[in-house]
Amino acid sequence: MQGAAVEVRDLTVVRGGVTALDQVTLAVPTGQVTGLLGPSGCGKTTLMRSIVGVQIVESGSVFVLGEPAGSPSLRSRVAYVTQAPSVYGDLTVRGNLRYFASILGAEDGAVDRAIDAVDLRAEADRLVNRLSGGQLSRVSLATALLDEPEVLVLDEPTVGLDPVLRRDLWALFHRLAADGATLLVSSHVMDEATRCERLVLMREGHVLADGTPDALLERTGAADMESAFLALIEGGRS
Ligand SMILES: Nc1ncnc2c1ncn2[C@@H]1O[C@H](COP(=O)(O)OP(=O)(O)OP(=O)(O)O)[C@@H](O)[C@H]1O
């Protein structure tokens, strides 16, 4: 695909004896928010790990920004936020961000910009282990923004967040995309699908469908994404 930030071809990954990804091929367009949706265990995290280059793969290829996934040259260009918070509980929000900024060699002002982007200014001087779950996941996200990455891979970033925070985070994702970043955001909540410009629907290690929300609704004749997903599963069985 022209203009794809991520290109995955015939990717097969086996984890713990299970085929977690089975000949997956897809492209993630540059400068858009692509949603990766599907039920628990369908392979979303495995696909994301393959894209950021931390997954041992059986066969196939993954290219990110034209380089093989995991290439050293991609380190500052690709950010990955896992489901588990990867920040220090005994440091403040600002302390964490300063620490990661110094490791990354991020420029002056990056810490404040990242704190503002995730709307944590009021919590900036609080210890991270005193924050709520939603605040904690926003600190992780802020660390990923320090380097102004071109590709952001976010594993279920809105899990456990209230509707207002979810709306605000999706607005942030779209602002980042409007500035040219490519976002791949996983979720197993189907109503988040309509917030994406493009969707990849997965099931049991396979890509069921890949396209715009409107195209998927049209293709299935369904009224909402949940029904569209079910229709695709039923269609796959026939
Ligand atoms: N560390 C592991 N060791 C062995 N098998 C694993 C491991 N992690 C995941 N798997 C298996 O790989 C498959 C895909 O899991 P994966 O975590 O990619 O799914 P997921 O769609 O991200 O799920 P969730 O939405 O629950 O995070 C599953 O069958 C799972 O049991």
The ligand as a MOL file (V3000), in Angstrom:
LIG
                    3D

  0  0  0     0  0            999 V3000
M  V30 BEGIN CTAB
M  V30 COUNTS 31 33 0 0 0
M  V30 BEGIN ATOM
M  V30 1 N 3.3870 -14.9710 26.9970 0
M  V30 2 C 2.6770 -15.8480 26.2990 0
M  V30 3 N 3.0260 -17.1450 26.2400 0
M  V30 4 C 2.3160 -18.0300 25.5270 0
M  V30 5 N 1.2180 -17.7190 24.8240 0
M  V30 6 C 0.8120 -16.4490 24.8640 0
M  V30 7 C 1.5060 -15.4390 25.5880 0
M  V30 8 N 0.8610 -14.2710 25.4230 0
M  V30 9 C -0.1910 -14.5330 24.6220 0
M  V30 10 N -0.2270 -15.8260 24.2850 0
M  V30 11 C -1.2500 -16.4750 23.4120 0
M  V30 12 O -1.2170 -15.8500 22.1450 0
M  V30 13 C -2.5450 -15.6670 21.6470 0
M  V30 14 C -2.7580 -14.1970 21.3170 0
M  V30 15 O -2.6620 -13.4240 22.5280 0
M  V30 16 P -2.6220 -11.8360 22.5090 0
M  V30 17 O -2.1410 -11.3930 23.8550 0
M  V30 18 O -1.8800 -11.3690 21.3190 0
M  V30 19 O -4.1770 -11.4810 22.3320 0
M  V30 20 P -4.9510 -10.0890 22.5200 0
M  V30 21 O -5.9030 -10.0160 21.3730 0
M  V30 22 O -3.9890 -8.9760 22.6780 0
M  V30 23 O -5.7490 -10.3150 23.8820 0
M  V30 24 P -6.2100 -9.2440 25.0080 0
M  V30 25 O -7.2570 -8.3860 24.3530 0
M  V30 26 O -6.7670 -10.1190 26.0750 0
M  V30 27 O -4.9840 -8.4940 25.4190 0
M  V30 28 C -3.4790 -16.2150 22.7180 0
M  V30 29 O -3.8390 -17.5250 22.3400 0
M  V30 30 C -2.6550 -16.2360 23.9590 0
M  V30 31 O -3.0600 -17.2670 24.8240 0
M  V30 END ATOM
M  V30 BEGIN BOND
M  V30 1 1 1 2
M  V30 2 1 2 3
M  V30 3 2 2 7
M  V30 4 2 3 4
M  V30 5 1 4 5
M  V30 6 2 5 6
M  V30 7 1 6 7
M  V30 8 1 6 10
M  V30 9 1 7 8
M  V30 10 2 8 9
M  V30 11 1 9 10
M  V30 12 1 10 11
M  V30 13 1 11 12
M  V30 14 1 11 30
M  V30 15 1 12 13
M  V30 16 1 13 14
M  V30 17 1 13 28
M  V30 18 1 14 15
M  V30 19 1 15 16
M  V30 20 2 16 17
M  V30 21 1 16 18
M  V30 22 1 16 19
M  V30 23 1 19 20
M  V30 24 2 20 21
M  V30 25 1 20 22
M  V30 26 1 20 23
M  V30 27 1 23 24
M  V30 28 2 24 25
M  V30 29 1 24 26
M  V30 30 1 24 27
M  V30 31 1 28 29
M  V30 32 1 28 30
M  V30 33 1 30 31
M  V30 END BOND
M  V30 END CTAB
M  END
